[in-house]
């Protein structure tokens, strides 16, 4: 796109171009004024939301960092969308990703989106369904596939996020009251499955390579319960404590453009 319009001439002119030239043609619209001028020296924290389709990914970001992503029971998000929330101390960049394993995307596209997400984010929220996602090896195949594309050791400012697994428990899919569900047992079940992935993949496991070994598992109450909204401040505190990887907004913009060119 050039000025919001698809341009075959621009596409042809960039064939075979070097990284710097392509990066200079990437644009984030009016957000670039924030990143390059008005708030160029601000710290940046990045939180992303991804997971299975129709799991409330956009809804969660809206409540966590005051964004306005569209939400629906239908599959609304395509690709990845960005929103920016200025705060006193930092710019909070929210990335809303399309559901994993979408029939509209190839496995390669899934892998590239996953790689971009884990490289740039400080906190990755992965929402999934307890009743339907017990086979996490298949669910996280895109993570594992992307873990060997780039070497985290060669990119110390990237791949420093914490992966937060948010387990959404749907009451109509279970035969017992979710309020009385043993959350510790749910956490233990998922933790054991992730331990098995680490054991099977050894040093190549995606938790160590893409998230510096940082993993949290949170069973999330149903929306009808009073506890549903009480966990958002916990996530915000987790984001605040994450290792700083984007020291200025200008730096964040450049790194993002380079990653979009070189996944």
C-alpha positions in Angstrom: 0.0 0.0 0.0 1.1 3.6 -0.7 -1.0 6.2 1.1 -3.6 3.6 1.8 -3.9 2.5 -1.9 -2.5 -0.7 -3.4 0.3 0.2 -5.8 1.8 -2.3 -8.3 4.4 0.3 -9.2 5.7 0.5 -5.6 5.6 -3.3 -5.3 7.8 -3.7 -8.4 10.2 -0.9 -7.4 10.9 -2.7 -4.1 11.6 -6.1 -5.7 15.2 -7.0 -4.8 15.6 -3.9 -2.6 17.8 -3.9 0.5 16.5 -3.9 4.0 17.0 -0.2 4.6 15.1 0.8 1.5 12.1 -1.4 2.3 12.1 -0.3 6.0 11.9 3.3 4.8 8.7 2.5 2.9 6.9 0.9 5.8 4.4 3.2 7.5 2.2 3.0 10.6 0.1 6.0 9.6 -0.4 8.7 12.2 1.1 6.5 14.9 4.5 7.4 13.4 4.1 10.9 14.6 3.9 9.5 18.2 6.8 7.2 17.7 9.1 9.6 15.8 8.2 13.0 17.2 5.7 13.7 19.9 6.7 10.8 22.2 9.9 9.6 20.6 11.8 9.5 23.9 9.1 7.6 25.8 9.7 4.0 27.0 7.6 1.4 25.2 6.0 -1.7 26.7 4.3 -4.2 24.3 1.5 -6.5 25.3 -0.1 -8.9 22.8 -3.1 -11.1 22.8 -3.5 -14.3 20.8 -4.9 -17.8 21.1 -7.8 -19.8 19.7 -10.6 -18.1 17.8 -13.5 -16.5 19.6 -11.8 -16.6 23.0 -12.1 -12.9 23.9 -8.6 -11.9 22.9 -9.7 -8.4 21.8 -12.0 -8.0 24.7 -9.2 -8.7 27.1 -6.9 -6.1 25.6 -9.7 -3.5 25.8 -10.0 -4.0 29.5 -6.3 -4.4 30.2 -4.9 -1.3 28.5 -8.0 0.8 27.5 -8.0 0.0 23.8 -11.0 -0.2 21.4 -10.5 -3.3 19.4 -13.7 -4.7 17.9 -15.0 -7.8 19.5 -17.5 -10.4 18.4 -18.4 -14.1 18.8 -17.6 -14.4 15.2 -14.0 -14.3 13.9 -13.3 -10.6 13.5 -9.5 -10.1 13.6 -7.4 -10.7 10.5 -3.6 -10.7 10.8 -2.5 -8.3 13.6 -3.8 -4.9 14.6 -2.1 -2.3 16.7 -3.2 0.2 19.2 -1.2 2.6 21.4 -2.1 3.9 24.9 0.0 6.8 26.2 0.6 6.7 29.9 2.7 8.9 32.3 5.6 6.6 32.2 5.4 4.8 28.9 3.6 4.1 25.7 1.7 0.9 25.9 1.5 -0.8 22.5 -1.2 -3.5 22.2 -1.1 -6.1 19.5 -4.3 -8.0 18.7 -3.6 -11.2 16.7 -5.9 -13.3 14.6 -6.8 -16.7 16.1 -4.2 -19.4 15.7 -4.7 -22.2 13.2 -7.1 -20.0 11.1 -8.3 -21.7 8.0 -7.5 -18.5 6.1 -3.8 -18.7 6.9 -1.1 -21.1 5.9 1.2 -22.8 8.5 4.0 -20.6 7.3 2.0 -17.4 7.9 1.1 -18.7 11.4 4.8 -19.3 12.2 5.8 -15.8 10.9 3.2 -14.0 12.9 4.2 -16.0 16.0 7.8 -15.1 15.5 7.1 -11.4 15.1 4.9 -11.5 18.2 7.4 -13.2 20.5 10.3 -11.1 19.3 8.6 -7.7 19.9 6.3 -8.3 22.9 7.1 -7.9 26.6 4.0 -9.8 27.6 2.2 -12.4 25.5 -1.3 -13.4 26.6 -2.4 -16.7 25.1 -6.1 -17.4 25.7 -7.4 -20.9 25.3 -10.3 -23.1 26.3 -9.7 -25.7 29.0 -12.4 -28.1 27.7 -11.2 -28.1 24.1 -7.4 -27.5 24.3 -6.0 -30.3 26.4 -3.7 -31.3 23.5 -1.4 -28.3 23.9 1.4 -29.9 21.8 -0.7 -29.3 18.6 -2.0 -26.0 19.8 1.5 -24.6 20.3 3.0 -26.1 17.2 3.4 -22.6 15.6 5.4 -21.5 18.6 7.7 -24.5 18.3 8.1 -24.1 14.6 9.2 -20.5 14.9 11.7 -21.2 17.7 14.5 -22.1 15.4 14.1 -19.3 12.8 16.1 -16.7 14.7 18.7 -17.2 17.4 17.7 -15.4 20.6 21.4 -15.3 21.7 22.2 -13.1 18.7 19.2 -10.9 19.5 19.5 -10.1 23.2 17.0 -7.3 23.1 14.3 -9.5 21.6 12.5 -12.6 22.8 12.3 -11.4 26.4 8.5 -11.7 27.0 6.6 -13.7 29.6 4.1 -16.1 28.1 0.9 -16.0 30.1 -1.4 -18.9 29.4 -5.0 -17.8 30.2 -7.2 -20.8 30.6 -10.8 -19.9 29.8 -13.3 -22.3 31.4 -16.6 -22.5 29.7 -19.4 -23.6 32.1 -21.7 -24.9 29.4 -19.0 -27.4 28.2 -18.4 -28.9 31.7 -20.6 -31.0 33.9 -19.6 -29.2 37.2 -19.8 -25.7 38.6 -16.7 -23.8 37.5 -16.8 -21.7 40.6 -15.8 -24.8 42.6 -13.3 -26.0 40.0 -9.9 -26.8 41.4 -7.8 -24.1 39.8 -4.6 -25.5 41.2 -5.3 -28.8 39.5 -5.9 -27.1 36.2 -2.6 -25.2 36.5 -0.8 -28.4 37.4 -2.2 -30.3 34.4 -1.1 -27.6 31.9 2.3 -27.2 33.7 3.0 -30.9 33.3 2.2 -30.7 29.6 4.6 -27.8 29.1 7.3 -29.7 31.0 6.8 -32.6 28.6 7.3 -30.2 25.7 10.6 -29.0 27.3 11.7 -32.5 27.8 10.9 -33.6 24.3 12.4 -30.6 22.5 15.3 -30.0 25.1 17.3 -26.9 24.3 15.1 -26.2 21.2 11.9 -25.8 23.2 10.0 -22.6 22.5 9.6 -21.6 26.1 13.3 -21.2 26.6 14.1 -19.8 23.2 11.2 -17.4 22.6 10.3 -16.5 26.2 13.6 -16.8 28.1 12.0 -19.5 30.1 9.2 -17.3 31.5 5.8 -18.9 31.7 2.7 -18.2 33.8 -0.6 -20.2 33.8 -3.8 -18.5 34.9 -7.2 -20.2 35.1 -9.6 -17.3 34.3 -13.0 -17.1 35.9 -16.1 -17.0 33.7 -17.4 -13.5 32.8 -20.5 -14.0 35.0 -18.4 -14.2 38.1 -17.3 -11.3 40.3 -13.7 -12.5 40.0 -13.5 -12.0 36.2 -12.3 -8.4 36.2 -10.1 -8.7 39.3 -7.3 -10.4 37.4 -6.7 -7.5 35.0 -4.7 -5.4 37.5 -2.6 -8.5 38.1 -1.7 -8.7 34.4 -1.0 -4.9 34.4 1.4 -5.3 37.2 3.1 -8.2 35.4 3.5 -6.0 32.3 5.0 -3.2 34.4 7.6 -5.6 35.9 8.7 -7.0 32.6 12.2 -6.4 31.4 12.5 -3.2 29.4 13.5 -3.9 25.8 12.2 -0.8 23.9 14.0 2.2 25.5 12.5 4.8 23.2 9.5 4.9 20.9 11.8 5.7 17.9 13.8 2.6 18.6 10.7 0.5 18.9 9.5 1.8 15.5 12.7 0.9 13.8 13.0 -2.6 15.3 9.3 -3.3 14.3 9.9 -2.3 10.7 13.0 -4.4 10.5 11.2 -7.4 11.9 8.4 -7.0 9.5 10.9 -7.1 6.6 13.0 -9.9 8.0 10.9 -12.6 9.7 
